[in-house]
Amino acid sequence: MPPSGYSDTHVQHITAFLSSCADAVREAAAAESRSVATVLEAERRTLRAAIEDCAFSPVQRMVLNLTKVFYDELAKKPIANDAAFRSATEGAVADVRREISSIHIE
């Protein structure tokens, strides 16, 4: 990270990754004929358990934590249907974008 903070390119790569994670939740819900809320909650449980597992490297834990925190933010939003989940995803991605963009260490 440059001392001035993360660039727009850095932020775009991270938010693209998180958006693709949300897409995977939506695709799994459709494939399994379950609601996105149900699949999201199952993913959150799986991530919590995985993070507690000491078998992961620090980098692996970081990625799992990033995904979990993003899913936790999504779960705070109303996601009664696919359209609501898409809207929640856009809102959560915007929140992440703002949070990362505001990091400045000098």
Z-matrix of the N, CA and C atoms (Angstrom, degrees):
N
C 1 1.445
C 2 1.515 1 108.13
N 3 1.296 2 116.79 1 129.18
C 4 1.458 3 118.48 2 173.77
C 5 1.534 4 109.88 3 -68.27
N 6 1.325 5 117.61 4 153.04
C 7 1.466 6 119.41 5 -178.68
C 8 1.528 7 113.39 6 -56.36
N 9 1.308 8 116.99 7 -25.91
C 10 1.463 9 119.51 8 -177.86
C 11 1.524 10 112.59 9 -80.43
N 12 1.331 11 118.02 10 -7.98
C 13 1.460 12 120.89 11 179.43
C 14 1.516 13 111.87 12 117.40
N 15 1.303 14 115.30 13 -174.59
C 16 1.459 15 121.13 14 -178.94
C 17 1.519 16 110.59 15 -85.18
N 18 1.323 17 115.79 16 141.51
C 19 1.458 18 121.07 17 -179.55
C 20 1.530 19 109.96 18 -79.01
N 21 1.318 20 115.78 19 167.70
C 22 1.466 21 120.87 20 175.56
C 23 1.525 22 110.62 21 -59.07
N 24 1.313 23 117.10 22 -35.55
C 25 1.466 24 120.62 23 178.83
C 26 1.524 25 110.72 24 -64.13
N 27 1.331 26 117.07 25 -44.38
C 28 1.467 27 120.43 26 176.88
C 29 1.521 28 110.12 27 -57.15
N 30 1.316 29 115.11 28 -48.98
C 31 1.474 30 121.37 29 -177.02
C 32 1.525 31 110.01 30 -62.71
N 33 1.314 32 117.61 31 -42.13
C 34 1.467 33 120.81 32 -179.25
C 35 1.530 34 111.61 33 -62.47
N 36 1.307 35 117.01 34 -38.40
C 37 1.475 36 119.49 35 179.31
C 38 1.521 37 110.82 36 -66.79
N 39 1.298 38 116.84 37 -42.51
C 40 1.470 39 119.91 38 179.70
C 41 1.522 40 110.50 39 -65.82
N 42 1.329 41 117.27 40 -46.01
C 43 1.464 42 119.35 41 -178.75
C 44 1.528 43 111.72 42 -68.58
N 45 1.331 44 117.72 43 -30.99
C 46 1.470 45 120.00 44 175.27
C 47 1.527 46 110.12 45 -65.03
N 48 1.314 47 116.56 46 -41.15
C 49 1.469 48 120.91 47 176.89
C 50 1.530 49 110.06 48 -59.99
N 51 1.326 50 116.65 49 -48.29
C 52 1.460 51 119.90 50 -178.31
C 53 1.527 52 111.94 51 -65.81
N 54 1.310 53 116.94 52 -38.52
C 55 1.470 54 120.43 53 176.38
C 56 1.527 55 110.35 54 -61.28
N 57 1.336 56 116.22 55 -39.59
C 58 1.465 57 119.19 56 179.35
C 59 1.527 58 111.06 57 -67.66
N 60 1.325 59 117.52 58 -31.35
C 61 1.465 60 120.63 59 175.06
C 62 1.530 61 109.69 60 -65.10
N 63 1.325 62 116.96 61 -43.63
C 64 1.465 63 120.83 62 177.58
C 65 1.526 64 110.42 63 -63.45
N 66 1.330 65 117.08 64 -39.32
C 67 1.474 66 120.52 65 176.66
C 68 1.528 67 110.33 66 -59.79
N 69 1.323 68 116.84 67 -40.40
C 70 1.466 69 120.85 68 179.62
C 71 1.527 70 111.07 69 -64.03
N 72 1.334 71 117.19 70 -37.78
C 73 1.465 72 120.71 71 176.44
C 74 1.527 73 109.74 72 -63.00
N 75 1.305 74 115.69 73 -46.18
C 76 1.475 75 120.51 74 -179.15
C 77 1.529 76 110.34 75 -63.22
N 78 1.327 77 117.30 76 -42.88
C 79 1.463 78 121.18 77 179.30
C 80 1.525 79 111.40 78 -65.30
N 81 1.333 80 117.11 79 -40.21
C 82 1.471 81 120.51 80 177.87
C 83 1.526 82 110.49 81 -64.12
N 84 1.315 83 116.79 82 -40.58
C 85 1.466 84 120.29 83 178.77
C 86 1.521 85 110.62 84 -61.12
N 87 1.313 86 116.09 85 -44.30
C 88 1.470 87 120.01 86 179.65
C 89 1.529 88 110.83 87 -65.56
N 90 1.320 89 117.04 88 -43.91
C 91 1.467 90 121.32 89 -177.72
C 92 1.528 91 112.00 90 -66.11
N 93 1.337 92 115.71 91 -32.14
C 94 1.462 93 120.59 92 -176.62
C 95 1.529 94 112.41 93 -99.29
N 96 1.330 95 116.66 94 3.28
C 97 1.476 96 122.03 95 -177.56
C 98 1.530 97 111.49 96 52.55
N 99 1.336 98 114.85 97 44.68
C 100 1.468 99 121.11 98 176.39
C 101 1.513 100 108.12 99 -122.35
N 102 1.306 101 116.17 100 163.96
C 103 1.459 102 119.54 101 178.01
C 104 1.522 103 109.82 102 -74.42
N 105 1.335 104 116.04 103 153.56
C 106 1.467 105 119.22 104 177.46
C 107 1.526 106 110.09 105 -63.75
N 108 1.323 107 117.50 106 -33.49
C 109 1.472 108 120.44 107 178.68
C 110 1.525 109 110.65 108 -62.74
N 111 1.326 110 117.09 109 -40.56
C 112 1.466 111 121.47 110 179.36
C 113 1.520 112 110.80 111 -66.61
N 114 1.323 113 116.70 112 -45.09
C 115 1.470 114 120.46 113 179.67
C 116 1.528 115 109.86 114 -66.39
N 117 1.319 116 117.22 115 -41.84
C 118 1.466 117 120.57 116 179.10
C 119 1.528 118 110.63 117 -59.83
N 120 1.320 119 117.47 118 -44.54
C 121 1.469 120 120.28 119 179.71
C 122 1.525 121 110.84 120 -64.20
N 123 1.325 122 117.31 121 -39.51
C 124 1.468 123 120.44 122 177.48
C 125 1.525 124 110.62 123 -63.32
N 126 1.326 125 116.68 124 -41.74
C 127 1.473 126 121.01 125 177.84
C 128 1.527 127 110.75 126 -63.14
N 129 1.318 128 117.18 127 -41.37
C 130 1.469 129 120.55 128 179.13
C 131 1.526 130 110.52 129 -62.32
N 132 1.327 131 117.33 130 -42.60
C 133 1.466 132 120.78 131 177.88
C 134 1.529 133 110.69 132 -62.75
N 135 1.324 134 115.86 133 -44.56
C 136 1.466 135 120.72 134 179.91
C 137 1.525 136 111.04 135 -61.90
N 138 1.320 137 116.43 136 -43.34
C 139 1.467 138 120.19 137 179.27
C 140 1.520 139 111.69 138 -65.21
N 141 1.340 140 116.82 139 -42.95
C 142 1.477 141 119.35 140 177.74
C 143 1.521 142 110.44 141 -56.52
N 144 1.326 143 116.44 142 -46.55
C 145 1.466 144 120.57 143 -179.70
C 146 1.528 145 110.92 144 -64.97
N 147 1.308 146 117.31 145 -41.75
C 148 1.461 147 120.80 146 -179.06
C 149 1.523 148 111.46 147 -64.55
N 150 1.319 149 116.50 148 -40.00
C 151 1.464 150 120.43 149 -179.01
C 152 1.522 151 110.93 150 -65.03
N 153 1.328 152 116.60 151 -32.63
C 154 1.463 153 120.55 152 178.29
C 155 1.527 154 112.16 153 -73.63
N 156 1.326 155 116.92 154 -17.90
C 157 1.458 156 122.21 155 179.89
C 158 1.530 157 108.86 156 -74.02
N 159 1.289 158 116.46 157 125.65
C 160 1.470 159 120.77 158 -176.81
C 161 1.523 160 113.17 159 -79.46
N 162 1.315 161 117.86 160 2.18
C 163 1.461 162 120.47 161 -175.75
C 164 1.523 163 113.29 162 -78.67
N 165 1.316 164 117.67 163 -4.79
C 166 1.459 165 120.57 164 -176.26
C 167 1.520 166 111.53 165 -95.81
N 168 1.323 167 115.05 166 147.39
C 169 1.460 168 120.81 167 176.59
C 170 1.531 169 109.07 168 -74.26
N 171 1.331 170 117.08 169 166.28
C 172 1.469 171 119.25 170 177.12
C 173 1.533 172 113.08 171 -57.34
N 174 1.312 173 117.43 172 -38.26
C 175 1.464 174 120.40 173 179.54
C 176 1.528 175 110.06 174 -66.84
N 177 1.317 176 116.50 175 -44.20
C 178 1.460 177 120.06 176 178.42
C 179 1.528 178 111.25 177 -61.19
N 180 1.327 179 115.87 178 -43.66
C 181 1.477 180 120.23 179 177.82
C 182 1.530 181 110.95 180 -60.53
N 183 1.326 182 116.72 181 -40.60
C 184 1.457 183 121.37 182 -179.63
C 185 1.529 184 110.11 183 -59.94
N 186 1.328 185 116.77 184 -45.68
C 187 1.465 186 120.33 185 -179.18
C 188 1.532 187 110.03 186 -67.17
N 189 1.319 188 116.94 187 -41.93
C 190 1.463 189 119.80 188 177.13
C 191 1.529 190 110.90 189 -61.66
N 192 1.327 191 116.94 190 -42.51
C 193 1.468 192 120.73 191 178.54
C 194 1.523 193 111.68 192 -64.39
N 195 1.311 194 117.28 193 -42.86
C 196 1.461 195 120.78 194 178.43
C 197 1.524 196 110.15 195 -58.47
N 198 1.319 197 116.19 196 -46.40
C 199 1.461 198 120.67 197 179.88
C 200 1.524 199 110.81 198 -64.31
N 201 1.315 200 116.93 199 -44.09
C 202 1.469 201 121.25 200 -179.48
C 203 1.524 202 111.36 201 -61.83
N 204 1.310 203 117.03 202 -46.61
C 205 1.468 204 120.06 203 -179.87
C 206 1.524 205 110.45 204 -61.68
N 207 1.328 206 116.87 205 -40.25
C 208 1.463 207 120.39 206 177.24
C 209 1.522 208 110.48 207 -62.80
N 210 1.326 209 117.11 208 -45.95
C 211 1.469 210 120.45 209 178.49
C 212 1.534 211 110.98 210 -63.58
N 213 1.323 212 116.66 211 -37.44
C 214 1.473 213 119.65 212 176.71
C 215 1.525 214 110.71 213 -61.02
N 216 1.321 215 116.58 214 -40.80
C 217 1.468 216 120.56 215 177.56
C 218 1.528 217 110.65 216 -65.71
N 219 1.323 218 117.00 217 -41.26
C 220 1.465 219 120.32 218 177.25
C 221 1.525 220 111.02 219 -60.93
N 222 1.321 221 116.39 220 -40.81
C 223 1.467 222 121.20 221 -176.85
C 224 1.528 223 112.43 222 -65.67
N 225 1.318 224 117.77 223 -20.41
C 226 1.469 225 121.32 224 177.74
C 227 1.521 226 112.24 225 -76.00
N 228 1.321 227 116.81 226 -14.00
C 229 1.458 228 121.60 227 -175.43
C 230 1.531 229 109.64 228 -99.19
N 231 1.332 230 117.49 229 152.74
C 232 1.468 231 119.07 230 178.36
C 233 1.535 232 110.46 231 -69.33
N 234 1.332 233 115.92 232 125.68
C 235 1.467 234 120.14 233 -177.81
C 236 1.532 235 110.30 234 -134.87
N 237 1.299 236 116.10 235 58.78
C 238 1.463 237 121.59 236 -176.24
C 239 1.525 238 113.05 237 -70.58
N 240 1.329 239 117.24 238 -23.34
C 241 1.466 240 120.06 239 -178.91
C 242 1.527 241 109.28 240 -151.23
N 243 1.327 242 115.35 241 -179.13
C 244 1.463 243 120.33 242 -175.78
C 245 1.529 244 111.88 243 -62.09
N 246 1.324 245 116.70 244 -42.53
C 247 1.474 246 119.59 245 -179.89
C 248 1.528 247 110.64 246 -63.07
N 249 1.317 248 116.57 247 -40.84
C 250 1.468 249 120.32 248 178.49
C 251 1.525 250 110.70 249 -66.20
N 252 1.340 251 116.67 250 -36.71
C 253 1.461 252 119.88 251 177.99
C 254 1.520 253 110.83 252 -65.62
N 255 1.324 254 116.61 253 -41.22
C 256 1.470 255 120.00 254 177.27
C 257 1.531 256 110.30 255 -61.37
N 258 1.304 257 115.96 256 -43.33
C 259 1.468 258 120.41 257 178.66
C 260 1.525 259 110.65 258 -64.65
N 261 1.325 260 116.53 259 -42.84
C 262 1.467 261 120.81 260 178.10
C 263 1.522 262 110.71 261 -61.68
N 264 1.332 263 116.03 262 -39.73
C 265 1.465 264 120.71 263 178.74
C 266 1.523 265 110.31 264 -62.54
N 267 1.319 266 116.74 265 -46.41
C 268 1.464 267 120.20 266 178.62
C 269 1.526 268 110.81 267 -59.43
N 270 1.327 269 116.44 268 -42.67
C 271 1.464 270 120.12 269 179.03
C 272 1.512 271 112.60 270 -65.45
N 273 1.329 272 116.72 271 -43.43
C 274 1.466 273 120.45 272 179.82
C 275 1.518 274 111.18 273 -66.44
N 276 1.325 275 117.22 274 -39.05
C 277 1.471 276 120.83 275 177.45
C 278 1.524 277 109.64 276 -64.13
N 279 1.321 278 117.19 277 -41.76
C 280 1.472 279 120.51 278 177.76
C 281 1.526 280 110.45 279 -62.41
N 282 1.335 281 116.96 280 -39.35
C 283 1.467 282 120.46 281 177.64
C 284 1.527 283 110.81 282 -62.83
N 285 1.328 284 116.45 283 -44.81
C 286 1.467 285 120.78 284 178.93
C 287 1.522 286 109.75 285 -62.65
N 288 1.332 287 116.24 286 -44.12
C 289 1.474 288 120.52 287 179.27
C 290 1.529 289 110.07 288 -56.10
N 291 1.319 290 116.68 289 -47.15
C 292 1.472 291 120.93 290 179.67
C 293 1.523 292 111.52 291 -62.91
N 294 1.327 293 116.12 292 -44.70
C 295 1.465 294 120.48 293 -177.88
C 296 1.533 295 111.17 294 -62.44
N 297 1.320 296 116.88 295 -47.05
C 298 1.468 297 119.87 296 -178.21
C 299 1.527 298 110.16 297 -68.01
N 300 1.313 299 116.74 298 -41.56
C 301 1.472 300 120.75 299 -179.52
C 302 1.520 301 111.77 300 -62.85
N 303 1.322 302 117.17 301 -24.51
C 304 1.464 303 119.45 302 -177.36
C 305 1.522 304 112.93 303 -86.06
N 306 1.333 305 117.93 304 -2.38
C 307 1.463 306 120.95 305 179.10
C 308 1.531 307 109.23 306 -76.08
N 309 1.308 308 115.12 307 120.27
C 310 1.471 309 121.43 308 175.96
C 311 1.527 310 107.58 309 -142.17
N 312 1.314 311 115.51 310 115.17
C 313 1.453 312 120.98 311 179.24
C 314 1.517 313 107.68 312 -116.29
N 315 1.279 314 115.55 313 129.04
C 316 1.469 315 118.84 314 -178.23
C 317 1.502 316 110.69 315 -123.70
